[in-house]
Amino acid sequence: MKNSQLVFRSITLFLIVILFNGCVKDTCKKMYSYSFYQPVYKTAAEVRANIKNSVPREIENAGKVYIKGNYIFLNEVDKGIHIIDNSNPSSPVNTAFIDIPGNLDLAVKGNSLYADLYTDLVTIDISDPLHVVTKKFNEGVFPYRAYANGFSGDTSRIIVDWIKSDTMVEVSCGSGEIFFEKYGFFSAPQANSVAAGGSKNSGSPIGQSGSMARFTIVNNRMYTVSNTDLSVFDIADANNPVYTNALSLNSWMVETIFPFKNKLFIGTQAGMFTFNVNRPDHPEFEGQFEHVRSCDPVIADDDYAYVTLSSGSTCQGFNNQLDIIKLNDFADAQLIKTYQLTNPHGLSKDGNLLFICDGTDGLKVFDARNVNYLSQVKQFSGLETYDVIAYNNIALVVAKDGIYQYDYSNANNIHLLSKTNFAD
């Protein structure tokens, strides 16, 4: 009997302690500095009617980049696309802006530009880049797109902007950095990230995308990647894309897609996948190269794939390096050489020259004739680089503070042609 009473008293005491601690925790409050983001909505009809040229805007949060003819198409993250006249690379002109809320990716074939509008695909005729015309919307083809930070808003309308206000908020001790309420979300101040895009398709009506791209075009098909899937669009009728197929990549956090001849090279946080597109609507898996988990854009030529791995991002990797992979028969890819770098991101190759954006170490240019002994021929410091397109003797580099263009027609005298500044 005494033992039973002792057990009962012990349990009672334990519950009192737990309840007391809970009460103490619940009463612990602290003032924190937060930014409150309130969404600005428009109807789908209003958004679609506004997809047209408007006056040029300052570039604030640059995203993916695409070159077509004499024009640069530069994504403003979640806002739309800047149109830059690059007829004279020594003096590019920001000429117009296309409003496309939720836009992150783009591709160009001939006179058609393809862009995502949150979960939809919009096709735009750019025959006259200064007077564009919307041609088609493919609705719901990117179902995994979401609003910033997981915010769940009014699904009957589209978020076109956010109104930010800084405030002090009293919250419970131990609260997270982000929390939601009906009309928006609170977020602890964080640094903004840069995102952008750069490939080479000389003589093709298809534009040049970046190594960070998630849209790419091979002949009459456009291939797009989400975090887990590869989707196919028939663009034989350029202004009337038809969604034809989607494949699960049996992976997670797919990062990039790069075309070379009849191959697709897909970079993921866990490795590189290779598909052939001999049957354009049914890409076939050919091989995989696994590596440590890290962000990894990939490009390729006839013999090798070049993959950069970087740390300090959402990919949670710790390696900063360039991996060069012998492709062999694509099903048996082999690591040939690893080069240590500072914090590499986008890369591009033209002939024997390999261009690598090495974060705060700037742009590095290598002689890649012998992949076992890369020789650095030039480094441009003093800029934080993200992606590069090397095409037609011009290296277009997206950096934290602007777009830089370099003339590499003479490998012994690579030099800066121009810089297009971003807003501070």
N, C-alpha and C positions, 0 to 999 in steps of 0.2 A: 504494500500500500504506500509506504514511504517512497519507494522507488518511483511509483507512478506519479505521485505528487511532485517529486523532483523533476521528472521528465516534463510534466505539464508546466511547471514554473519556468524551466529552461526554454521551452518553446515560446511561452508567453513573453519572456524577457527578450528573446531573439526577435519576435515580431515587433515589439515596442521599439527596439533599436532600428530595425528596418524602416518602420513608419516614421520615426524621428528623423532619420537621415533623409528620407524622401521629402519630408516637410522642409528641412533645411535647404535641400537642393532646390525645391520649388520656390523658395523665397529668395534664392540667390539671384540678384539682378545686377546688370552692369550696362553702362552706356557705351555704345560702339558707334563708330563712324561708318555709315553705309551710303551707297548710292541707290536711289530708287528709280527704276526704269518702268515707265508707263507706256504701253503700246498705243500707237496711232493707227487707226483702222480705216480701210476703204472697202467698198464692195468689190467683188470680182469684176463686175462690169466697169467700175471706175478705174480699176487697175489696168484692165486690158485696153481701155480707151486711151490710157495715158502712155502706152508703150510706143513712143515716137521720139524723134529728135527734140532735144531741148538745148538750151544754151549750155556751153561747157561749164563744168564744175571743177572746183579744186579736188585733187586726188588726196583722199584722207586715209583710207584703209585699203590699200591695193591688194588685189587677189590674183587670179589666174590671168595669164596674158596670151594673146594669139596674134600672129602676124599674117596678114593677107594682102598681097600686093603692096601698095604704098601706104597701107593703114595698119595701125596698131589698135587692137581691141583689148582694153584693159578692164578687168572686173573690179568694181568697187563693192566690197564684200556686203552681201545682202541688200544692195541698193540698185545695181545696174551696171552699165558698161560705158566706159569712156571711149570716145573715138578720137584717135590722134593721127593727124596727117603726117606721115613720115617720108614724104617725097624727097625731102632733104634731111638725111639722118643727122646732119650737123646742126639743124635747126627745126626740130619737130614742133608741131602746132597742135595744141589741145583744141579740137574744133566743135565737139558736140557730146551730148550724154543721152543714153537711152535708159529710161526708168524701168527697171525690172526688179521689183521687190523679191527678196529671198534668193537672188541670183548668186551662185558661187562658181559655176562652170560654164564653159562655152566651147564651141567648135565652129569652123567655117568650111563650107565646100562651095566653090563657085561663087554665086551671088547670094547664098543662103547662110544665115547665121543661126545656130542652135544654142539655146540657153535654158537653164532651169529657172523656174519661177516656183520656189518651194517644191511642191510635189508634182508640178506640171512641167511639160516641155513646150517652149514657145519657139516657133520658126519665124524668122524675120528676113525679108528681102532687103539686101544691102546693095542692090545694083547701083544706087546712088547713096553712098554712106551718110550723106548729109540730109537725106530725105527717105528714111527707112519706112518699110511697110510691113505690118504684121500679117502673116499668112495662115498660121494654124496653131492651135493649142491641142496638145495631147495630154489629157487630164489624168492625174493620179498615177503616172508612170514611175514616179520616184517616191514610193509610199513611206520610205524610212526617213524622209526629211522632217525636221522638227524645228520649232522656234528656239530661240536662244535659251540656253541653260535649262531646257526641259519645260519651259513655261507653257501652260495649257491655256490658250486664250479663247476668244469667241470664234468657233469653227465656221460660223456663217460668213465671216469677213476675213480680210487679209491684212496682216500687219505690214505697214509700209515704212514705219519709223518708230523710234523710241524717244520719249522725252525723259531726259536724265535730270535728277535733282539730288544734291548731296544733303544728307541730314544725319542727325544723331538719333539712334534708336535704342530704347531700353529693352534688352532681351535677356532671357535666362542664361546663366553661366553655362558655357559649353555649347552654345548654339552654333550651327554651321555657318559657313561663309555666305550661303545663299538660302533665302527662304521666300515663300510666296504668299501673296494675299490676292484677293479677288481681282484687283485692278492692275497688278503688275508684280514685280519682284524686287527684293532688296538684295544687294550684292556688296560684299566687302570690296574695297577698291583693289583692282588688279591691273597689271600691265596688259595692253592690247597685244595680240600676236599678229604677225604678218603672214599672208598666204598668197601664193602666186603660181604661175605656170611657165616651158620651153622645149623641138624636134626638127627634123630636116626632111622635106619632101620636095626636092628641087624639081622645077618644071611641072609641078602638079597643080591642079586647080584647088587642091585642098590646102588650107592654111597651115602655118607652122605652130604647133602647140608646144607646151613645156614638159619637162620631165616630171612636174608635179601635177600634170593634168589627170582628170578623171573622165573626160570625154575624149574620144579619138575617132578618126575616120580612116577606113581602108576601103578604097574603091567606092562601091555603092552602099556601104553599110556604116552606121555610126555605132560604136561600142561605148558603153558607159559602165562605170563601176560604182556601187554603193559600198557600205561597210562589209557586205557579205555576198553580193550578187554581181553578175555580169549580165547586162541587158543589151539587146540587139534591136536596131532600128533600120528598116529598109528606107534608104534615101535616094533610090533610083529616080524618083520624082522628087527633086530636091525640096520643093516647097510643100510636099505632102508626106512627111515621114510616117512610116507605119511601124508600130511596135510589134516585133515578130517573135521574140523569145527572151527568156531569162533563165540563167543558170546559177545555181547555188555553187559558190566556190569552196564550200566546206572549209572555210577559214573565217577569221574574224578580223575586223579592222583592216580592210583592204584600203590601200593608200593611193596607188597611182596605176595608170595604164599607158603603155608606150607601144606604138606599132613599128614593125620593121618587116618589109616585104609581106609575106603571108602569115606573119606571126604576131601574136599579142604577148607582151611581157607585162605581167601584173605584179606590182610590188605590194606586199602586205607587211604587217608588223612581225610576221613569223617567217617570211621568206619570199622567194620569187617564183611565180607560176608562169609556165609557158603554154600557150594554146596556139593551134593552127586554125586558120579560117578558110581552109580549102572548100568547106561547105559554109558559106558566109553566115547563114542563119543558125548554124549549129557548130559553134567553136568546139574543137576537140582538145582535151587536155593532153599535153605531151610530156611534161616533166615539171619537177619542182626542185628548187634548191633551198634548203632550210638553213637558217642562221639564227643568231640571238635576236630576241625581240627588240625591234627598234624601227624608227621611221626610215623608209627606204625607197626613194625614187630610183628608177632603173631605166637605162637606155641600152641600146645594143647596136652592133654592126654584124658583118657576116660571120665573125668568128667568136666574138666575146660579148658578154653583158657586163655593164659597169653599174655597180650599186653603191650608193652612199648610205651609211648608217650614222645616226646622230643621237645625241642625248639631250636632256633638258627640255623635253616636250611631253605631250600627253602619251607618247609611245612608251615612256618609262624605260628607255634603253640607257645603257651606260657606255656604249662604244661610239667612237668618232673615227670613222675610217672609210676608205674606198676599197671595196672588194671587186676584183676582176675575175670573171667566171668564164671558163672555156665551155662553149656550148656543145661541142661534139655533135651528137645526133639529137640534141635538145632533151632527150629522156635521160641523159647521163651527164648533167652539168657538173663541172668540177672547179673548185676554187683554185685559181692559179697563183694569185698574189694579193696581199693586203697592204695597204698604205695607210699609216696613221695621219689623221688630219685634226683640225681644231673643233669644228662643228659643222660638217658639210651638209648641204641640202641639194638644190637642183644642180644638174650637170647637162652638158651638151657636147657633141663631138662632130667635127667637120674635118674630113681628111685625117691628117695625122695629129691634129690639135684637139686636146681634151680640155674643156672648160669646167671648172668646179667652183660653185659658190660655197665658200668655207666660212659662213657666218661672219663673226667679227674680224676674221682674218682676211676678209675681202674676196676678191676674185683671183683664182689661181689658174694659170694656163700651163699645160704640160705637153711635151712632145711624147706622143703615145705610139711611136713606131714599134717600140719594143715594150710590151706590156710588163715584162719582168724588170725593166729598168726605166720607169717613167722619169723624164727629166723636166724639171720645172723651168720654163723659159720666161715667165713673167708673173709678177704678183702686183695687184692693185690694192693697196691698203687704204685705211681711212674710211671705209664704208662697210656696212653690215649687209651682206648679200643673201638672197633667197633663191632666185631661179635665173636661168640663162637660156637664151635661144641663140645658137651660132648658125647663121644662115647668110649666104651670099656675101661673105667677107665682113659681115657686121655681127658683133656679139651684143645682143640686147640683154641687159642685166637688170632684174628687179631687185632693188635694195630697200632698206628701211626708210630712207629719206628721198628716194626718187628712182627714175629709170635712167640708167647709164648706157650709152652706146659706144662701142669700141671698134675701131677699124683694125682687122687682122689680115688684110690683104698681103702684108709683109710680116711674116712671123718674127722677124728680127726688129720690127718697129711697130708693135701693137700699141695703139694710142687712143686716148679718149676723144670722141667726136662731140658728144653733147651730154647734157644732163637735164632731165625734166623733173623739177622739184615737186615733192609732195607737200601738202599743207603741214605746218608744224603741229 
